[in-house]
Amino acid sequence: MKQRIITAVIAAAIFIPIVIYGNIPFVILSYLMGTVALYELLKMRKLSIFSIQGIISLLLLWIILVPRQFTHVIEHFGYTKLHYIFIAVLLFLVITVITKNKTTFDHVSFLLLTVVYIGMGFYYFVETRDANNGLTYILYSLFTIWATDSGAYFIGRALGKRKLWPEISPNKTVEGAIGGVVCAIIVGILFALFSNLDASLIQLIVVSAVVAIFGQIGDLVESAYKRQYGVKDSGNILPGHGGILDRFDSLLFVWPLLHLLHFVQ
């Protein structure tokens, strides 16, 4: 517990000022977290980020993470992000031939899915911060997910009887999941009353419930990854807390979702 607290204090001391300041330091932070998350997932699959496949994945991730205001840099040669994804697909397929199937289609599928999953999550992390009133939206997403996680844990321990998805995460319960949604809605109500978010009370209640549901799905997705590859934590960069994916798995689902719902403009 002491190690968890120390890590949390140090991480917060670095993370919070950068989130508040925004701008280039925030973009750099997003790139660093995305890179570490990619490393963690490749390591689960026993793939090296320093291999040819790993380097292509890393470069593609960095391209996907380019914020909207800087896309002219990567589009200098007339290629959009979608074009770069197509190029990466072709390169991966060529590698399967060159390596005589030591790199398989399964590897290629995993690499592409991993890059898009991490890339879109952290890309919308930056886009959320860059939006009008972006800091408040970031705080809303963080507090909503923290409330969901805490509510699911404590209510699940107190009242949980029915397992939610034992094949993936045996400790999660239906009662805990519902408790997490209720706690998220409470956060939404507080933001409706005390923040300057451009949303009605009803909108915040609905969005908070959706965020809580998909945040828990994001958590289950990462649990499925870890169970599939037989690891307890995605990494150890945060002693006592695991890896970047362990801390941001829910938010990687939530940040794109806030834009898909047109909640963040």
N, C-alpha and C positions, 0 to 999 in steps of 0.2 A: 504493500500500500504506500509506503514511504517513497519508493522509487516511482510509482505512478504519479504521486503528487508533485515530486520534483520535476519529472518530465513535463507534466501538464503546465507547471508554472513557467518553465523555460520556453516551452513551445508557445504559450500564450504571449510571453514577453516579446517573442519574435513575430508571431503571426498577427496579433491585433494591431500594432502600430502600422504594419505594412498594409493591412486591409483598410485601415482608416485613411492612410495617405493615398493609396491607389496609384494610378499612373504607371510608369515604367517599373518601379520596384514590385508592384503587384503583378505585372505581366511576368517578370523574372521569377517571382515566387511560384506562379502557376506553371511555368516551364519546368522548374526544379521538381515540383511535386508530381507533375505528369511524367517526367523522366524516371523518377524513383518508382512510381506506380508501374510503369512499363517494365522496369527491371525486375520488380517483385513478381509480376505475372509470368514473365519469361523464365525466371528462376524456378517457379512452381512447375513449369512444363519442362524443366531441365534444358532450356535453350539459353545460349549466351548472348547478352546484348552486344558483345564485341565480335560476334560472328557477322558474316555478310548479311544474313537474314535479319539479325538484330540491328545492325546499322541502318539498313533500309527501313526497318520498322521505326527506328528512332527518328530518322530524317522525315518520314511521313508524319509521325506524331507532331514534330516541330512545325511542319507546314500546316497541319490542321489547327494547331494552337495559335497561329498568327491572327491577332485581333483584326476586326473589320477595318479599322482605320489604317492598317498597314498592309492590307492585301495587295495594294499596287506593287509592293516589293516582289512578291512571288508571282504576280501576273505580268511581270515585265516582258516575258517571252511569249505572252499570249496564252498561258496555261492557267486554268482555274484550279481550285483545290480538287475538284472532281477529276480533272485530267491527271493530277499527280497520283491520285488513288489508282487510276487505270494503269499508269506507268508502273506503280509498285506491284500491282497484280501481275503484269507481264513479266517483270523482273523475277518475282517469286516463282512463276511458272517455269521460266527459263532455268532457274536454279534447281528445280525438281529434276530437270533433264540432265543438267551438267553434273549434279551429284549422284546421278543414277538412283534416284528415289531414296537417298539417305535423308534428304529433305522431302517430306511427303505432302500430299494434298492436305492431310490433317494438320501438318505444321503450318502450311500456308493459310488455311482457314482460321486456325487459332491466332496467328499473327495479325491478320486483317481484322478479325473481330476484336482483338485486344486493343489495337491501335484506335479503332473507331470508338470503342467503348470508353477508353480513357480520354482520347482526344476530344470527343464531343462534350464529355463532362467538364473538363477543365477549360475548354473553349468558352462554354457558357458561364463558367465561373467568372471569367474576365468580362464577358458581355454583360452579365448581371451587374458587376461593379461599375461598368462604364455607362450603364443606363441612367436616365434621369432619376435622381434620388437613389442611386445605386447602393450606397452604403446601407441604407435602411432595408433594402431588399436582401442584401447579404446577411444582415443581422436577423432579419425575419427567417430566412432559410436555416440559419444556424440554430436559432432558438427553437424553431419548430421541430427540427430533427433531434436536438438534444432533449426536448420535452417528450418526443415520441419514444426515444430510446429509454429514457428514465422511467416514463410511465409504463412502458411495456415490461421493463425489468421488475420494478417494485410491485406493480399490480399483478404481474404474472406470478411473482413469488408469493404474494399474499392470497390470491384467489385462483391462480391457474390450476386447471384440472385436465382440460382437453388439449392434447398436443396439436400444435399448428401444422408442423411439417417435420415429423420426427426423422424422416430419411435424410433430411438436409441439416436441420438444426434441432436436435432433440430437446433442448431446454426451452424453446419458445412455445408459448401456449396461445390458444384462441383468446382467452380472457386478457392476457397480456397485450396482444395485438390490438384488441378493442380499447384497452386502457391507454395505449399509446396514441390512438386516434383521438380519444377524448382530451388527453393532455395537449395535443397539437391544436385542437379547436380552441382550448382555453387561451393558448398563446395567440392564436388568430384574433380572438376577441380583445385581448389586451392591446394588440397592435392596432386594431380598429379604433379603440378608445384613446390611445395615448401616442400614436405615431402619426406621421404625415403621409402615410401611404395613400395613393390615389385609388382607393377601393372601398366599397361599402362593407358594412358588417356582414351581410349575407355572403358577399363574394369571398371575404376572408375566411368565413366559416367553411364554405365549400372547398376553397383552395387548400386550406389547412388540412382538411380531412383527406383530400386527394394526395397531398404531399406526404402525409403520414403513411398512407397505404403504399404509395410507390417507394417511399423511403425504406419501408420494411421489406418490400420486394427487392430493392437494391442490396440490402443487407443479406437477404437470403441468396441472392445471386453470388455474392462473394463467398458465402458459406458453402455453396455448391461447388465453386471453384476449389476451395481449400479441401473439401471432402474428396473431390475427384482426384486431387493430386497428393492427398495424404499429408497435409501440413496443418499446423495448429494456428499459426499467424502468417500473414502475407510477408512480413519482414520483421526486422528488429531495430529499425532506425529510431523508433520511439520506445525506449525501454519501459516495460510495464504496460504499454499500449499496443505493441505490435508494429505494423508497418503503415505506410500512407493509405493503402487500400482498406486496412482495418478501420481507419478513422474517417475515411471519406467515401466509403462504398455507397451509403445512402444518398449522399449529396451529389454523387456522379449521376444519379437518376433524377434528382430533384431539380438541379440547375437547368438542364435542358427542358424539363417538364414545365417550369415556370414560364419559359418562352413559348413553348408549344401551346400553352393555355392562354397566351397573350396577356398574362398577368404582369409580366415585365415588358415594357415597351422599349 
